[in-house]
Amino acid sequence: MADREIKDKDLYDRGMAVRRSVLGDAHVDRSLERATDFDADFQEFITKTAWGQIWTRPGLDIRTRSMLTIAMLAALGKDGELKLHIRATRNTGVTRDEVKEILMQAAVYAGIPAANHAIALARAVYAEMDEEDARKG
């Protein structure tokens, strides 16, 4: 195997490990199972780049990266990804109170409409999570 292939495989493997630890096996499995010829390369790209190169860097821990991601997604109004990362707080150790504070901070720096929308999304995600937990017993 060429050095480039070894490096790519290492990035993919490290990225997949952290992607699964943050988002959960079920989500990652669904993403990979749904991948087609059109988007399979994209799945590999985000696994190697976002998860393998960035989320595994030693400068910040997973919890901090999770909080930053939530703030940026709220600021950018990226609903689907924001809901995904709020749900991922189950795995990253970020508390609901911390998410509330992140979104309060976002209100000042990203704007009240963006934070208002993010708070509504977070409230809905937490209600879904609470219902799921209640069903599990």
C-alpha positions in Angstrom: 0.0 0.0 0.0 1.4 3.4 -0.9 2.1 5.9 1.9 -0.8 8.2 0.7 -3.2 5.2 0.9 -2.0 4.4 4.4 -2.4 8.0 5.5 -5.9 8.2 4.0 -6.9 4.9 5.7 -5.5 6.1 9.0 -7.5 9.4 8.7 -10.6 7.5 7.7 -10.3 5.0 10.6 -9.6 7.7 13.2 -12.4 9.8 11.8 -14.8 7.0 11.8 -14.0 6.2 15.4 -14.7 9.8 16.6 -17.7 10.2 14.3 -19.3 7.1 15.8 -18.4 8.2 19.3 -20.0 11.7 18.8 -23.0 10.9 16.6 -23.6 7.3 17.5 -23.4 4.1 15.5 -27.1 4.2 14.4 -26.7 7.6 12.8 -23.4 6.8 11.1 -24.7 3.4 9.9 -27.8 5.1 8.4 -25.6 7.7 6.6 -23.3 5.1 5.2 -26.1 2.7 4.2 -28.0 5.5 2.4 -24.8 6.6 0.5 -25.1 6.1 -3.2 -22.5 6.4 -6.0 -23.3 10.1 -6.0 -22.5 10.8 -2.3 -20.2 8.0 -1.2 -17.2 10.1 -1.9 -18.6 12.9 0.2 -19.1 10.5 3.2 -15.5 9.4 2.9 -14.4 13.1 2.6 -16.2 14.2 5.7 -15.1 11.2 7.7 -11.4 11.9 6.8 -11.4 15.6 6.8 -13.9 16.9 9.4 -13.7 13.9 11.8 -10.2 12.5 11.0 -8.3 15.7 10.6 -10.2 18.2 12.8 -12.1 16.4 15.5 -9.1 14.3 16.4 -6.6 17.2 16.7 -5.1 17.4 20.2 -5.7 21.2 20.8 -9.4 20.9 21.9 -11.3 18.0 23.6 -14.4 16.5 22.0 -16.7 18.3 24.5 -15.3 21.7 23.6 -15.5 20.9 19.9 -19.1 19.9 20.4 -19.9 23.2 22.0 -18.2 25.2 19.3 -20.0 23.2 16.6 -23.4 24.0 18.2 -22.6 27.7 18.3 -21.4 27.8 14.7 -24.4 25.8 13.4 -26.8 28.1 15.3 -25.1 31.2 13.9 -25.2 29.8 10.4 -28.8 28.6 10.7 -28.0 25.0 9.7 -31.0 23.3 11.2 -30.4 19.7 10.3 -26.8 19.7 11.5 -27.7 21.7 14.6 -30.4 19.1 15.6 -27.9 16.3 15.0 -25.2 17.9 17.2 -27.7 18.8 20.0 -28.7 15.2 20.0 -25.0 14.2 20.0 -24.6 16.0 23.4 -25.7 12.7 24.9 -22.3 11.4 23.8 -20.1 14.5 24.2 -21.1 15.4 27.8 -22.4 18.9 27.0 -25.3 19.6 29.3 -28.6 21.2 28.4 -27.7 24.2 30.6 -24.5 24.5 28.6 -26.4 24.4 25.3 -28.7 27.1 26.7 -25.6 29.3 27.5 -24.1 28.6 24.1 -27.3 29.8 22.4 -27.5 32.9 24.7 -23.9 33.7 23.6 -24.9 33.2 20.0 -27.7 35.6 20.4 -25.2 38.4 21.2 -22.7 37.6 18.5 -24.8 35.9 15.7 -28.1 37.7 16.3 -31.3 37.2 18.2 -33.3 35.7 15.3 -30.6 33.0 14.8 -30.5 32.2 18.5 -34.3 32.3 18.8 -34.6 29.7 16.0 -31.8 27.6 17.5 -33.5 27.6 20.9 -36.8 26.4 19.3 -34.9 23.6 17.5 -33.1 22.6 20.7 -36.3 22.6 22.7 -37.9 20.3 20.1 -34.9 18.0 20.0 -34.8 17.7 23.8 -38.5 16.9 23.9 -38.0 14.1 21.3 -35.0 12.8 23.4 -37.1 12.9 26.6 -39.9 11.0 24.9 -37.4 8.4 23.6 -36.0 8.0 27.1 -39.5 7.7 28.6 -40.3 4.9 26.2 -37.1 3.1 27.0 -38.2 3.2 30.6 
